[in-house]
Amino acid sequence: MNQIGLVGRLVREVELKKIGEDRVVINNTLAVAKRSKKENGPQADFIPIVAWGNVAKLMQLYCEKGHMIGVTGRIQSRSYINKEEETIFTVEMVVEEVYFLQNKKAEPITG
């Protein structure tokens, strides 16, 4: 079984990218608090996340950097070749559902 659920804060602004003519994706990182017995303040794990399609569109509409969200999905591993022609291996969470734990991002005031 490959299922995961996380609650954390988005590390970067949400940027929707078009892939081809009809696919959209968001790549971001979720800072997930972890318990620590150290006295040097809060600790976090930084989990790469990717969301496709309608989930990505919803995240773009309702989320911004620093927002607390809950996500469920699955872990995937993949590899790619970077500009220096090195093979990079990565593990990331594919978001299948998102839960908005804060209000919609503020709309700009015009006029």
Biopython code that builds the backbone (N, CA, C, O; Angstrom):
import numpy as np
from Bio.PDB.StructureBuilder import StructureBuilder

atoms = [
    (1, "MET", "N", (0.849, -1.169, 0.000)),
    (1, "MET", "CA", (0.000, 0.000, 0.000)),
    (1, "MET", "C", (0.898, 1.235, 0.000)),
    (1, "MET", "O", (1.857, 1.305, 0.769)),
    (2, "ASN", "N", (0.595, 2.198, -0.848)),
    (2, "ASN", "CA", (1.379, 3.428, -0.974)),
    (2, "ASN", "C", (0.444, 4.607, -0.728)),
    (2, "ASN", "O", (-0.136, 5.153, -1.666)),
    (3, "GLN", "N", (0.300, 4.999, 0.542)),
    (3, "GLN", "CA", (-0.548, 6.131, 0.914)),
    (3, "GLN", "C", (0.170, 6.958, 1.959)),
    (3, "GLN", "O", (0.867, 6.423, 2.821)),
    (4, "ILE", "N", (-0.008, 8.279, 1.876)),
    (4, "ILE", "CA", (0.607, 9.165, 2.846)),
    (4, "ILE", "C", (-0.311, 10.361, 3.068)),
    (4, "ILE", "O", (-1.000, 10.810, 2.152)),
    (5, "GLY", "N", (-0.311, 10.858, 4.272)),
    (5, "GLY", "CA", (-1.054, 12.073, 4.614)),
    (5, "GLY", "C", (-0.140, 12.989, 5.408)),
    (5, "GLY", "O", (0.521, 12.544, 6.345)),
    (6, "LEU", "N", (-0.096, 14.259, 5.045)),
    (6, "LEU", "CA", (0.775, 15.228, 5.695)),
    (6, "LEU", "C", (0.029, 16.524, 5.961)),
    (6, "LEU", "O", (-0.906, 16.874, 5.241)),
    (7, "VAL", "N", (0.449, 17.233, 7.001)),
    (7, "VAL", "CA", (-0.019, 18.587, 7.278)),
    (7, "VAL", "C", (1.227, 19.438, 7.438)),
    (7, "VAL", "O", (2.125, 19.113, 8.215)),
    (8, "GLY", "N", (1.268, 20.545, 6.681)),
    (8, "GLY", "CA", (2.426, 21.418, 6.768)),
    (8, "GLY", "C", (2.187, 22.733, 6.059)),
    (8, "GLY", "O", (1.079, 23.037, 5.617)),
    (9, "ARG", "N", (3.266, 23.510, 5.963)),
    (9, "ARG", "CA", (3.195, 24.830, 5.332)),
    (9, "ARG", "C", (3.945, 24.825, 4.005)),
    (9, "ARG", "O", (5.010, 24.222, 3.879)),
    (10, "LEU", "N", (3.361, 25.515, 3.010)),
    (10, "LEU", "CA", (4.012, 25.629, 1.703)),
    (10, "LEU", "C", (5.240, 26.522, 1.812)),
    (10, "LEU", "O", (5.188, 27.592, 2.418)),
    (11, "VAL", "N", (6.329, 26.083, 1.229)),
    (11, "VAL", "CA", (7.606, 26.779, 1.338)),
    (11, "VAL", "C", (7.737, 27.902, 0.307)),
    (11, "VAL", "O", (8.390, 28.911, 0.573)),
    (12, "ARG", "N", (7.125, 27.735, -0.858)),
    (12, "ARG", "CA", (7.233, 28.725, -1.935)),
    (12, "ARG", "C", (5.844, 29.144, -2.407)),
    (12, "ARG", "O", (4.846, 28.482, -2.124)),
    (13, "GLU", "N", (5.805, 30.265, -3.135)),
    (13, "GLU", "CA", (4.558, 30.657, -3.786)),
    (13, "GLU", "C", (4.139, 29.561, -4.751)),
    (13, "GLU", "O", (4.982, 28.883, -5.339)),
    (14, "VAL", "N", (2.846, 29.393, -4.907)),
    (14, "VAL", "CA", (2.300, 28.355, -5.777)),
    (14, "VAL", "C", (2.341, 28.859, -7.216)),
    (14, "VAL", "O", (1.792, 29.913, -7.535)),
    (15, "GLU", "N", (3.001, 28.087, -8.076)),
    (15, "GLU", "CA", (3.137, 28.466, -9.483)),
    (15, "GLU", "C", (2.607, 27.336, -10.361)),
    (15, "GLU", "O", (3.159, 26.236, -10.382)),
    (16, "LEU", "N", (1.531, 27.627, -11.080)),
    (16, "LEU", "CA", (0.911, 26.657, -11.972)),
    (16, "LEU", "C", (1.667, 26.660, -13.297)),
    (16, "LEU", "O", (1.849, 27.711, -13.910)),
    (17, "LYS", "N", (2.104, 25.487, -13.734)),
    (17, "LYS", "CA", (2.826, 25.363, -15.001)),
    (17, "LYS", "C", (2.002, 24.521, -15.965)),
    (17, "LYS", "O", (1.412, 23.509, -15.585)),
    (18, "LYS", "N", (1.975, 24.964, -17.225)),
    (18, "LYS", "CA", (1.277, 24.201, -18.265)),
    (18, "LYS", "C", (2.249, 23.201, -18.875)),
    (18, "LYS", "O", (3.397, 23.527, -19.177)),
    (19, "ILE", "N", (1.759, 21.967, -19.049)),
    (19, "ILE", "CA", (2.508, 20.907, -19.708)),
    (19, "ILE", "C", (1.692, 20.519, -20.935)),
    (19, "ILE", "O", (0.623, 19.920, -20.817)),
    (20, "GLY", "N", (2.196, 20.858, -22.089)),
    (20, "GLY", "CA", (1.414, 20.611, -23.294)),
    (20, "GLY", "C", (0.228, 21.554, -23.353)),
    (20, "GLY", "O", (0.271, 22.661, -22.816)),
    (21, "GLU", "N", (-0.842, 21.101, -24.017)),
    (21, "GLU", "CA", (-2.012, 21.961, -24.186)),
    (21, "GLU", "C", (-3.053, 21.817, -23.085)),
    (21, "GLU", "O", (-3.795, 22.760, -22.810)),
    (22, "ASP", "N", (-3.119, 20.636, -22.445)),
    (22, "ASP", "CA", (-4.234, 20.419, -21.528)),
    (22, "ASP", "C", (-3.846, 19.887, -20.149)),
    (22, "ASP", "O", (-4.714, 19.437, -19.401)),
    (23, "ARG", "N", (-2.566, 19.928, -19.802)),
    (23, "ARG", "CA", (-2.143, 19.444, -18.480)),
    (23, "ARG", "C", (-1.490, 20.581, -17.700)),
    (23, "ARG", "O", (-0.760, 21.398, -18.262)),
    (24, "VAL", "N", (-1.764, 20.618, -16.401)),
    (24, "VAL", "CA", (-1.141, 21.605, -15.525)),
    (24, "VAL", "C", (-0.552, 20.887, -14.312)),
    (24, "VAL", "O", (-1.033, 19.831, -13.901)),
    (25, "VAL", "N", (0.502, 21.487, -13.746)),
    (25, "VAL", "CA", (1.197, 20.877, -12.619)),
    (25, "VAL", "C", (1.709, 21.959, -11.676)),
    (25, "VAL", "O", (2.001, 23.081, -12.091)),
    (26, "ILE", "N", (1.809, 21.605, -10.420)),
    (26, "ILE", "CA", (2.447, 22.443, -9.412)),
    (26, "ILE", "C", (3.515, 21.606, -8.733)),
    (26, "ILE", "O", (3.266, 20.465, -8.344)),
    (27, "ASN", "N", (4.708, 22.178, -8.591)),
    (27, "ASN", "CA", (5.784, 21.578, -7.806)),
    (27, "ASN", "C", (6.078, 22.532, -6.666)),
    (27, "ASN", "O", (6.273, 23.727, -6.886)),
    (28, "ASN", "N", (6.112, 22.013, -5.451)),
    (28, "ASN", "CA", (6.388, 22.847, -4.294)),
    (28, "ASN", "C", (7.010, 21.968, -3.226)),
    (28, "ASN", "O", (7.321, 20.803, -3.470)),
    (29, "THR", "N", (7.188, 22.529, -2.051)),
    (29, "THR", "CA", (7.728, 21.793, -0.908)),
    (29, "THR", "C", (6.853, 22.081, 0.292)),
    (29, "THR", "O", (6.421, 23.214, 0.505)),
    (30, "LEU", "N", (6.595, 21.051, 1.072)),
    (30, "LEU", "CA", (5.786, 21.181, 2.271)),
    (30, "LEU", "C", (6.701, 21.040, 3.492)),
    (30, "LEU", "O", (7.391, 20.033, 3.643)),
    (31, "ALA", "N", (6.700, 22.054, 4.356)),
    (31, "ALA", "CA", (7.457, 22.002, 5.606)),
    (31, "ALA", "C", (6.559, 21.368, 6.661)),
    (31, "ALA", "O", (5.543, 21.942, 7.054)),
    (32, "VAL", "N", (6.944, 20.181, 7.110)),
    (32, "VAL", "CA", (6.148, 19.410, 8.060)),
    (32, "VAL", "C", (6.876, 19.415, 9.399)),
    (32, "VAL", "O", (8.003, 18.931, 9.503)),
    (33, "ALA", "N", (6.224, 19.965, 10.422)),
    (33, "ALA", "CA", (6.842, 20.054, 11.750)),
    (33, "ALA", "C", (7.114, 18.663, 12.293)),
    (33, "ALA", "O", (6.341, 17.730, 12.076)),
    (34, "LYS", "N", (8.231, 18.542, 13.003)),
    (34, "LYS", "CA", (8.527, 17.271, 13.669)),
    (34, "LYS", "C", (8.895, 17.541, 15.114)),
    (34, "LYS", "O", (9.424, 18.598, 15.460)),
    (35, "ARG", "N", (8.607, 16.583, 15.922)),
    (35, "ARG", "CA", (8.925, 16.705, 17.333)),
    (35, "ARG", "C", (10.436, 16.608, 17.495)),
    (35, "ARG", "O", (11.109, 15.810, 16.843)),
    (36, "SER", "N", (10.937, 17.449, 18.385)),
    (36, "SER", "CA", (12.373, 17.454, 18.615)),
    (36, "SER", "C", (12.640, 17.646, 20.092)),
    (36, "SER", "O", (11.996, 18.462, 20.751)),
    (37, "LYS", "N", (13.590, 16.893, 20.605)),
    (37, "LYS", "CA", (13.971, 17.042, 22.002)),
    (37, "LYS", "C", (15.079, 18.075, 22.150)),
    (37, "LYS", "O", (15.504, 18.380, 23.265)),
    (38, "LYS", "N", (15.546, 18.611, 21.031)),
    (38, "LYS", "CA", (16.572, 19.642, 21.063)),
    (38, "LYS", "C", (15.945, 20.956, 21.526)),
    (38, "LYS", "O", (14.750, 21.182, 21.336)),
    (39, "GLU", "N", (16.739, 21.796, 22.116)),
    (39, "GLU", "CA", (16.222, 23.061, 22.637)),
    (39, "GLU", "C", (16.411, 24.219, 21.664)),
    (39, "GLU", "O", (16.154, 25.367, 22.028)),
    (40, "ASN", "N", (16.846, 23.955, 20.455)),
    (40, "ASN", "CA", (17.131, 25.048, 19.516)),
    (40, "ASN", "C", (15.950, 25.384, 18.613)),
    (40, "ASN", "O", (16.156, 25.786, 17.468)),
    (41, "GLY", "N", (14.744, 25.235, 19.085)),
    (41, "GLY", "CA", (13.580, 25.681, 18.335)),
    (41, "GLY", "C", (12.912, 24.593, 17.521)),
    (41, "GLY", "O", (13.326, 23.434, 17.540)),
    (42, "PRO", "N", (11.863, 24.991, 16.801)),
    (42, "PRO", "CA", (11.097, 24.026, 16.001)),
    (42, "PRO", "C", (11.938, 23.404, 14.893)),
    (42, "PRO", "O", (12.840, 24.038, 14.346)),
    (43, "GLN", "N", (11.632, 22.181, 14.582)),
    (43, "GLN", "CA", (12.289, 21.443, 13.516)),
    (43, "GLN", "C", (11.248, 21.075, 12.458)),
    (43, "GLN", "O", (10.058, 20.985, 12.760)),
    (44, "ALA", "N", (11.692, 20.864, 11.231)),
    (44, "ALA", "CA", (10.762, 20.479, 10.166)),
    (44, "ALA", "C", (11.453, 19.580, 9.160)),
    (44, "ALA", "O", (12.665, 19.656, 8.958)),
    (45, "ASP", "N", (10.661, 18.733, 8.536)),
    (45, "ASP", "CA", (11.099, 17.977, 7.366)),
    (45, "ASP", "C", (10.532, 18.701, 6.156)),
    (45, "ASP", "O", (9.413, 19.213, 6.205)),
    (46, "PHE", "N", (11.291, 18.748, 5.077)),
    (46, "PHE", "CA", (10.874, 19.435, 3.863)),
    (46, "PHE", "C", (10.619, 18.382, 2.794)),
    (46, "PHE", "O", (11.544, 17.756, 2.276)),
    (47, "ILE", "N", (9.331, 18.204, 2.475)),
    (47, "ILE", "CA", (8.886, 17.138, 1.589)),
    (47, "ILE", "C", (8.491, 17.726, 0.236)),
    (47, "ILE", "O", (7.578, 18.549, 0.168)),
    (48, "PRO", "N", (9.171, 17.314, -0.853)),
    (48, "PRO", "CA", (8.758, 17.776, -2.182)),
    (48, "PRO", "C", (7.379, 17.215, -2.530)),
    (48, "PRO", "O", (7.107, 16.034, -2.316)),
    (49, "ILE", "N", (6.509, 18.082, -3.071)),
    (49, "ILE", "CA", (5.177, 17.647, -3.483)),
    (49, "ILE", "C", (4.932, 18.055, -4.928)),
    (49, "ILE", "O", (5.488, 19.038, -5.417)),
    (50, "VAL", "N", (4.089, 17.279, -5.599)),
    (50, "VAL", "CA", (3.667, 17.592, -6.962)),
    (50, "VAL", "C", (2.166, 17.343, -7.050)),
    (50, "VAL", "O", (1.668, 16.336, -6.546)),
    (51, "ALA", "N", (1.444, 18.265, -7.693)),
    (51, "ALA", "CA", (-0.009, 18.133, -7.866)),
    (51, "ALA", "C", (-0.337, 18.377, -9.333)),
    (51, "ALA", "O", (0.233, 19.263, -9.969)),
    (52, "TRP", "N", (-1.249, 17.591, -9.855)),
    (52, "TRP", "CA", (-1.642, 17.667, -11.260)),
    (52, "TRP", "C", (-3.106, 18.053, -11.396)),
    (52, "TRP", "O", (-3.892, 17.882, -10.465)),
    (53, "GLY", "N", (-3.463, 18.573, -12.559)),
    (53, "GLY", "CA", (-4.857, 18.775, -12.948)),
    (53, "GLY", "C", (-5.647, 19.662, -12.013)),
    (53, "GLY", "O", (-5.195, 20.735, -11.614)),
    (54, "ASN", "N", (-6.858, 19.187, -11.664)),
    (54, "ASN", "CA", (-7.767, 19.987, -10.843)),
    (54, "ASN", "C", (-7.201, 20.285, -9.462)),
    (54, "ASN", "O", (-7.439, 21.363, -8.919)),
    (55, "VAL", "N", (-6.462, 19.353, -8.891)),
    (55, "VAL", "CA", (-5.853, 19.599, -7.579)),
    (55, "VAL", "C", (-4.862, 20.757, -7.691)),
    (55, "VAL", "O", (-4.820, 21.627, -6.821)),
    (56, "ALA", "N", (-4.075, 20.768, -8.749)),
    (56, "ALA", "CA", (-3.116, 21.864, -8.968)),
    (56, "ALA", "C", (-3.851, 23.196, -9.138)),
    (56, "ALA", "O", (-3.433, 24.214, -8.586)),
    (57, "LYS", "N", (-4.937, 23.187, -9.897)),
    (57, "LYS", "CA", (-5.712, 24.421, -10.103)),
    (57, "LYS", "C", (-6.291, 24.937, -8.788)),
    (57, "LYS", "O", (-6.264, 26.140, -8.531)),
    (58, "LEU", "N", (-6.812, 24.040, -7.959)),
    (58, "LEU", "CA", (-7.356, 24.448, -6.663)),
    (58, "LEU", "C", (-6.265, 25.033, -5.768)),
    (58, "LEU", "O", (-6.484, 26.038, -5.092)),
    (59, "MET", "N", (-5.099, 24.406, -5.765)),
    (59, "MET", "CA", (-3.997, 24.917, -4.951)),
    (59, "MET", "C", (-3.576, 26.302, -5.425)),
    (59, "MET", "O", (-3.257, 27.162, -4.605)),
    (60, "GLN", "N", (-3.570, 26.527, -6.721)),
    (60, "GLN", "CA", (-3.183, 27.828, -7.261)),
    (60, "GLN", "C", (-4.192, 28.897, -6.845)),
    (60, "GLN", "O", (-3.808, 30.034, -6.573)),
    (61, "LEU", "N", (-5.470, 28.546, -6.792)),
    (61, "LEU", "CA", (-6.511, 29.497, -6.417)),
    (61, "LEU", "C", (-6.518, 29.825, -4.924)),
    (61, "LEU", "O", (-6.734, 30.976, -4.547)),
    (62, "TYR", "N", (-6.286, 28.835, -4.082)),
    (62, "TYR", "CA", (-6.524, 28.991, -2.651)),
    (62, "TYR", "C", (-5.279, 29.033, -1.765)),
    (62, "TYR", "O", (-5.395, 29.310, -0.571)),
    (63, "CYS", "N", (-4.112, 28.772, -2.306)),
    (63, "CYS", "CA", (-2.921, 28.658, -1.467)),
    (63, "CYS", "C", (-1.860, 29.678, -1.841)),
    (63, "CYS", "O", (-1.787, 30.151, -2.975)),
    (64, "GLU", "N", (-1.039, 30.001, -0.847)),
    (64, "GLU", "CA", (0.141, 30.821, -1.093)),
    (64, "GLU", "C", (1.222, 30.415, -0.101)),
    (64, "GLU", "O", (0.974, 29.649, 0.830)),
    (65, "LYS", "N", (2.395, 30.927, -0.311)),
    (65, "LYS", "CA", (3.537, 30.613, 0.535)),
    (65, "LYS", "C", (3.176, 30.799, 2.010)),
    (65, "LYS", "O", (2.598, 31.816, 2.393)),
    (66, "GLY", "N", (3.521, 29.808, 2.828)),
    (66, "GLY", "CA", (3.266, 29.883, 4.255)),
    (66, "GLY", "C", (1.933, 29.334, 4.705)),
    (66, "GLY", "O", (1.729, 29.123, 5.901)),
    (67, "HIS", "N", (1.017, 29.096, 3.777)),
    (67, "HIS", "CA", (-0.293, 28.557, 4.155)),
    (67, "HIS", "C", (-0.158, 27.127, 4.667)),
    (67, "HIS", "O", (0.627, 26.328, 4.157)),
    (68, "MET", "N", (-0.952, 26.838, 5.693)),
    (68, "MET", "CA", (-1.041, 25.487, 6.250)),
    (68, "MET", "C", (-2.066, 24.710, 5.447)),
    (68, "MET", "O", (-3.209, 25.142, 5.295)),
    (69, "ILE", "N", (-1.646, 23.547, 4.927)),
    (69, "ILE", "CA", (-2.560, 22.675, 4.179)),
    (69, "ILE", "C", (-2.373, 21.239, 4.649)),
    (69, "ILE", "O", (-1.347, 20.878, 5.226)),
    (70, "GLY", "N", (-3.388, 20.437, 4.387)),
    (70, "GLY", "CA", (-3.295, 18.997, 4.564)),
    (70, "GLY", "C", (-3.349, 18.365, 3.189)),
    (70, "GLY", "O", (-4.094, 18.820, 2.320)),
    (71, "VAL", "N", (-2.567, 17.321, 2.987)),
    (71, "VAL", "CA", (-2.558, 16.641, 1.693)),
    (71, "VAL", "C", (-2.547, 15.134, 1.915)),
    (71, "VAL", "O", (-1.959, 14.633, 2.873)),
    (72, "THR", "N", (-3.206, 14.429, 1.013)),
    (72, "THR", "CA", (-3.113, 12.976, 0.978)),
    (72, "THR", "C", (-2.698, 12.586, -0.426)),
    (72, "THR", "O", (-2.973, 13.298, -1.392)),
    (73, "GLY", "N", (-2.037, 11.452, -0.525)),
    (73, "GLY", "CA", (-1.578, 11.004, -1.832)),
    (73, "GLY", "C", (-0.666, 9.806, -1.710)),
    (73, "GLY", "O", (-0.855, 8.938, -0.857)),
    (74, "ARG", "N", (0.344, 9.775, -2.594)),
    (74, "ARG", "CA", (1.255, 8.636, -2.634)),
    (74, "ARG", "C", (2.684, 9.124, -2.862)),
    (74, "ARG", "O", (2.898, 10.245, -3.324)),
    (75, "ILE", "N", (3.635, 8.297, -2.543)),
    (75, "ILE", "CA", (5.047, 8.582, -2.764)),
    (75, "ILE", "C", (5.446, 8.007, -4.119)),
    (75, "ILE", "O", (5.031, 6.907, -4.482)),
    (76, "GLN", "N", (6.251, 8.758, -4.859)),
    (76, "GLN", "CA", (6.815, 8.226, -6.106)),
    (76, "GLN", "C", (8.296, 8.570, -6.160)),
    (76, "GLN", "O", (8.740, 9.584, -5.623)),
    (77, "SER", "N", (9.034, 7.715, -6.812)),
    (77, "SER", "CA", (10.448, 7.995, -7.066)),
    (77, "SER", "C", (10.637, 8.068, -8.575)),
    (77, "SER", "O", (9.961, 7.379, -9.339)),
    (78, "ARG", "N", (11.561, 8.909, -8.978)),
    (78, "ARG", "CA", (11.834, 9.060, -10.410)),
    (78, "ARG", "C", (13.256, 9.576, -10.574)),
    (78, "ARG", "O", (13.914, 9.958, -9.605)),
    (79, "SER", "N", (13.708, 9.579, -11.805)),
    (79, "SER", "CA", (15.027, 10.138, -12.102)),
    (79, "SER", "C", (14.935, 10.983, -13.362)),
    (79, "SER", "O", (14.046, 10.797, -14.193)),
    (80, "TYR", "N", (15.866, 11.911, -13.483)),
    (80, "TYR", "CA", (15.948, 12.749, -14.670)),
    (80, "TYR", "C", (17.401, 13.161, -14.862)),
    (80, "TYR", "O", (18.222, 13.011, -13.958)),
    (81, "ILE", "N", (17.710, 13.678, -16.039)),
    (81, "ILE", "CA", (19.067, 14.134, -16.338)),
    (81, "ILE", "C", (19.062, 15.658, -16.320)),
    (81, "ILE", "O", (18.281, 16.290, -17.032)),
    (82, "ASN", "N", (19.938, 16.247, -15.503)),
    (82, "ASN", "CA", (19.980, 17.708, -15.370)),
    (82, "ASN", "C", (20.823, 18.335, -16.478)),
    (82, "ASN", "O", (21.303, 17.642, -17.375)),
    (83, "LYS", "N", (20.997, 19.656, -16.405)),
    (83, "LYS", "CA", (21.738, 20.390, -17.441)),
    (83, "LYS", "C", (23.195, 19.961, -17.542)),
    (83, "LYS", "O", (23.805, 20.063, -18.606)),
    (84, "GLU", "N", (23.753, 19.478, -16.428)),
    (84, "GLU", "CA", (25.147, 19.017, -16.427)),
    (84, "GLU", "C", (25.262, 17.558, -16.854)),
    (84, "GLU", "O", (26.323, 16.946, -16.733)),
    (85, "GLU", "N", (24.153, 17.007, -17.357)),
    (85, "GLU", "CA", (24.051, 15.630, -17.824)),
    (85, "GLU", "C", (24.327, 14.611, -16.730)),
    (85, "GLU", "O", (24.879, 13.540, -16.982)),
    (86, "GLU", "N", (23.928, 14.968, -15.492)),
    (86, "GLU", "CA", (24.015, 14.046, -14.372)),
    (86, "GLU", "C", (22.626, 13.468, -14.120)),
    (86, "GLU", "O", (21.624, 14.166, -14.276)),
    (87, "THR", "N", (22.563, 12.213, -13.737)),
    (87, "THR", "CA", (21.296, 11.599, -13.400)),
    (87, "THR", "C", (20.951, 11.946, -11.957)),
    (87, "THR", "O", (21.724, 11.676, -11.038)),
    (88, "ILE", "N", (19.782, 12.546, -11.773)),
    (88, "ILE", "CA", (19.301, 12.948, -10.462)),
    (88, "ILE", "C", (18.135, 12.041, -10.082)),
    (88, "ILE", "O", (17.197, 11.863, -10.859)),
    (89, "PHE", "N", (18.201, 11.468, -8.880)),
    (89, "PHE", "CA", (17.121, 10.637, -8.351)),
    (89, "PHE", "C", (16.379, 11.449, -7.306)),
    (89, "PHE", "O", (16.997, 12.137, -6.493)),
    (90, "THR", "N", (15.057, 11.370, -7.324)),
    (90, "THR", "CA", (14.254, 12.129, -6.376)),
    (90, "THR", "C", (13.059, 11.299, -5.895)),
    (90, "THR", "O", (12.551, 10.432, -6.607)),
    (91, "VAL", "N", (12.636, 11.591, -4.683)),
    (91, "VAL", "CA", (11.425, 11.002, -4.109)),
    (91, "VAL", "C", (10.510, 12.161, -3.759)),
    (91, "VAL", "O", (10.946, 13.132, -3.139)),
    (92, "GLU", "N", (9.240, 12.068, -4.151)),
    (92, "GLU", "CA", (8.295, 13.156, -3.921)),
    (92, "GLU", "C", (6.914, 12.587, -3.638)),
    (92, "GLU", "O", (6.626, 11.423, -3.914)),
    (93, "MET", "N", (6.069, 13.448, -3.078)),
    (93, "MET", "CA", (4.686, 13.066, -2.825)),
    (93, "MET", "C", (3.810, 13.567, -3.962)),
    (93, "MET", "O", (3.866, 14.744, -4.317)),
    (94, "VAL", "N", (3.009, 12.690, -4.531)),
    (94, "VAL", "CA", (2.013, 13.074, -5.524)),
    (94, "VAL", "C", (0.723, 13.344, -4.765)),
    (94, "VAL", "O", (0.155, 12.440, -4.153)),
    (95, "VAL", "N", (0.255, 14.604, -4.805)),
    (95, "VAL", "CA", (-0.931, 15.015, -4.062)),
    (95, "VAL", "C", (-2.179, 14.597, -4.834)),
    (95, "VAL", "O", (-2.349, 14.945, -6.002)),
    (96, "GLU", "N", (-3.045, 13.846, -4.162)),
    (96, "GLU", "CA", (-4.309, 13.429, -4.765)),
    (96, "GLU", "C", (-5.490, 14.206, -4.190)),
    (96, "GLU", "O", (-6.498, 14.398, -4.870)),
    (97, "GLU", "N", (-5.368, 14.655, -2.934)),
    (97, "GLU", "CA", (-6.388, 15.482, -2.293)),
    (97, "GLU", "C", (-5.696, 16.549, -1.458)),
    (97, "GLU", "O", (-4.647, 16.311, -0.859)),
    (98, "VAL", "N", (-6.309, 17.739, -1.431)),
    (98, "VAL", "CA", (-5.764, 18.826, -0.621)),
    (98, "VAL", "C", (-6.865, 19.347, 0.296)),
    (98, "VAL", "O", (-8.027, 19.448, -0.099)),
    (99, "TYR", "N", (-6.479, 19.673, 1.522)),
    (99, "TYR", "CA", (-7.398, 20.203, 2.522)),
    (99, "TYR", "C", (-6.891, 21.580, 2.925)),
    (99, "TYR", "O", (-5.765, 21.722, 3.400)),
    (100, "PHE", "N", (-7.724, 22.584, 2.734)),
    (100, "PHE", "CA", (-7.329, 23.961, 2.998)),
    (100, "PHE", "C", (-7.558, 24.273, 4.472)),
    (100, "PHE", "O", (-8.697, 24.272, 4.939)),
    (101, "LEU", "N", (-6.505, 24.532, 5.188)),
    (101, "LEU", "CA", (-6.591, 24.771, 6.619)),
    (101, "LEU", "C", (-6.507, 26.256, 6.948)),
    (101, "LEU", "O", (-6.465, 26.634, 8.119)),
    (102, "GLN", "N", (-6.483, 27.099, 5.915)),
    (102, "GLN", "CA", (-6.525, 28.558, 6.065)),
    (102, "GLN", "C", (-7.482, 29.109, 5.030)),
    (102, "GLN", "O", (-7.858, 28.418, 4.083)),
    (103, "ASN", "N", (-7.877, 30.373, 5.216)),
    (103, "ASN", "CA", (-8.785, 31.024, 4.267)),
    (103, "ASN", "C", (-8.125, 31.200, 2.912)),
    (103, "ASN", "O", (-6.905, 31.109, 2.773)),
    (104, "LYS", "N", (-8.966, 31.456, 1.917)),
    (104, "LYS", "CA", (-8.493, 31.736, 0.563)),
    (104, "LYS", "C", (-7.498, 32.881, 0.595)),
    (104, "LYS", "O", (-7.627, 33.807, 1.396)),
    (105, "LYS", "N", (-6.487, 32.810, -0.297)),
    (105, "LYS", "CA", (-5.509, 33.898, -0.342)),
    (105, "LYS", "C", (-6.190, 35.209, -0.691)),
    (105, "LYS", "O", (-7.222, 35.229, -1.362)),
    (106, "ALA", "N", (-5.605, 36.297, -0.231)),
    (106, "ALA", "CA", (-6.194, 37.627, -0.432)),
    (106, "ALA", "C", (-6.188, 38.003, -1.910)),
    (106, "ALA", "O", (-5.207, 37.781, -2.620)),
    (107, "GLU", "N", (-7.290, 38.570, -2.350)),
    (107, "GLU", "CA", (-7.383, 39.081, -3.710)),
    (107, "GLU", "C", (-6.814, 40.481, -3.746)),
    (107, "GLU", "O", (-7.034, 41.255, -2.814)),
    (108, "PRO", "N", (-6.084, 40.832, -4.802)),
    (108, "PRO", "CA", (-5.539, 42.189, -4.875)),
    (108, "PRO", "C", (-6.658, 43.223, -5.010)),
    (108, "PRO", "O", (-7.681, 42.968, -5.645)),
    (109, "ILE", "N", (-6.452, 44.370, -4.416)),
    (109, "ILE", "CA", (-7.424, 45.462, -4.499)),
    (109, "ILE", "C", (-7.021, 46.338, -5.674)),
    (109, "ILE", "O", (-5.878, 46.787, -5.755)),
    (110, "THR", "N", (-7.951, 46.580, -6.576)),
    (110, "THR", "CA", (-7.661, 47.414, -7.740)),
    (110, "THR", "C", (-8.589, 48.620, -7.735)),
    (110, "THR", "O", (-9.642, 48.612, -7.098)),
    (111, "GLY", "N", (-8.179, 49.649, -8.453)),
    (111, "GLY", "CA", (-9.093, 50.764, -8.588)),
    (111, "GLY", "C", (-8.486, 52.000, -8.193)),
    (111, "GLY", "O", (-9.128, 53.048, -8.247)),
]
sb = StructureBuilder()
sb.init_structure("model")
sb.init_model(0)
sb.init_chain("A")
sb.init_seg("    ")
for serial, (resi, resn, name, xyz) in enumerate(atoms, 1):
    if name == "N":
        sb.init_residue(resn, " ", resi, " ")
    sb.init_atom(name, np.array(xyz, "f"), 0.0, 1.0, " ", f" {name:<3s}", serial, name[0])
structure = sb.get_structure()
